[in-house]
Amino acid sequence: MKYLKFLAVGVFFGILLIKSEAVSWFRIFEMFRFESFHMFGIIGSAVALGAIGIAAIKKWKVKDLSGTPIQIPSKAPNYKSALIGGSIFGLGWALAGACPGPMYVLVGTGAVSMLLVIAAALAGTFVYGLLRDKLPH
């Protein structure tokens, strides 16, 4: 019962992804071919909403559910790491037709082939954990 709220948020997120067509392989294909603004609009809206949320957290010193103030550390941008990591992420997204969140939603819609993609993503995460100290951060 304690985790029911997290399940509810996950189900809501999944429904939102399906209704917005963010899990549609055709929409993702259109995005990578620069044929449609649909996915860029979704991603841009998420970035803008996230920026507003971070600004609000900092301005009003919002606390988490346990009452601890939320701390957002500032750090210098590392463009080299972002370029390398973003390229690898984008390549995986283009090849699989889904980024990490929608992979689970697609399994829920019956696309069981996404289980292979999830296994590959988990393997990649494991390999990253092994190589983390040797990578530029």
C-alpha positions in Angstrom: 0.0 0.0 0.0 2.9 2.3 0.8 4.0 2.3 -2.9 0.6 2.6 -4.5 1.1 6.3 -5.1 4.2 5.5 -7.2 2.3 3.0 -9.2 -0.5 5.5 -9.8 2.0 8.1 -11.1 3.7 5.5 -13.3 0.3 4.5 -14.8 -0.6 8.2 -15.3 2.8 8.8 -17.0 2.3 5.7 -19.3 -1.2 6.9 -20.3 0.2 10.4 -21.0 3.0 9.0 -23.2 0.5 6.9 -25.2 -2.1 9.6 -25.6 0.6 12.2 -26.7 2.0 9.6 -29.1 5.4 9.9 -27.6 5.8 6.1 -27.8 4.9 6.0 -31.4 7.8 4.7 -33.5 6.5 6.7 -36.5 6.6 10.0 -34.4 10.1 9.2 -33.3 11.1 8.4 -36.9 9.6 11.7 -38.0 11.6 13.6 -35.3 15.0 12.1 -36.3 14.3 12.9 -39.9 13.2 16.5 -39.0 9.8 15.9 -40.7 7.6 16.9 -37.8 7.6 19.3 -34.8 5.4 16.9 -32.7 8.2 15.3 -30.6 10.3 18.5 -30.4 7.2 20.2 -29.0 6.8 17.5 -26.3 10.5 17.5 -25.4 10.6 21.3 -25.4 7.5 21.6 -23.2 9.1 19.1 -20.8 12.4 21.1 -20.7 10.5 24.4 -20.1 8.3 22.9 -17.4 11.4 21.4 -15.7 13.2 24.7 -15.8 10.2 26.5 -14.3 10.0 23.7 -11.6 13.7 24.0 -10.7 13.4 27.8 -10.5 10.3 27.5 -8.2 12.1 25.0 -6.0 15.1 27.4 -5.6 13.0 30.5 -5.1 10.6 29.1 -2.5 13.0 26.7 -0.9 10.6 23.8 -1.3 11.0 20.8 1.0 10.5 17.1 0.1 7.9 14.9 1.7 10.0 14.2 4.8 10.5 18.0 5.4 14.1 18.2 4.2 14.9 21.2 2.0 15.6 20.2 -1.6 19.2 21.0 -2.4 20.1 21.5 -6.1 23.9 21.7 -6.4 25.3 23.9 -9.1 28.0 22.5 -11.3 30.0 23.7 -14.3 28.8 22.3 -17.6 30.9 19.6 -19.2 30.1 19.8 -22.9 32.4 17.0 -24.0 30.7 14.5 -21.7 27.3 15.8 -22.7 28.1 15.4 -26.4 29.5 11.9 -26.1 26.7 10.7 -23.7 24.0 12.4 -25.7 25.2 10.9 -29.0 25.2 7.4 -27.4 21.8 8.0 -26.0 20.4 9.3 -29.3 21.9 6.4 -31.2 20.2 3.9 -28.9 17.0 5.9 -29.1 17.1 5.9 -32.9 17.9 2.2 -33.1 15.4 1.0 -30.6 12.7 3.5 -31.4 12.2 4.4 -27.7 14.0 6.1 -24.9 14.0 4.5 -21.4 10.6 5.7 -20.1 8.5 4.6 -23.0 10.3 1.2 -23.2 8.3 0.0 -20.2 5.1 1.6 -21.5 5.6 -0.2 -24.9 5.9 -3.6 -23.0 2.6 -2.7 -21.3 1.0 -2.1 -24.7 2.0 -5.6 -25.9 5.3 -4.9 -27.7 7.2 -7.7 -26.0 10.2 -7.2 -28.3 11.0 -4.2 -26.1 12.0 -6.7 -23.4 15.2 -7.2 -25.5 15.7 -3.5 -25.6 15.3 -3.2 -21.9 17.8 -6.0 -21.3 20.3 -4.2 -23.6 19.7 -0.9 -21.7 20.3 -2.6 -18.4 23.5 -4.3 -19.8 24.7 -0.9 -21.0 24.0 0.7 -17.6 26.0 -2.2 -16.0 28.9 -1.6 -18.4 28.8 2.1 -17.7 29.1 1.3 -14.0 32.2 -0.8 -14.6 33.8 1.9 -16.8 32.6 5.0 -14.9 36.0 5.8 -13.3 37.7 5.7 -16.7 35.2 8.0 -18.5 35.3 11.8 -18.7 32.9 13.5 -16.3 
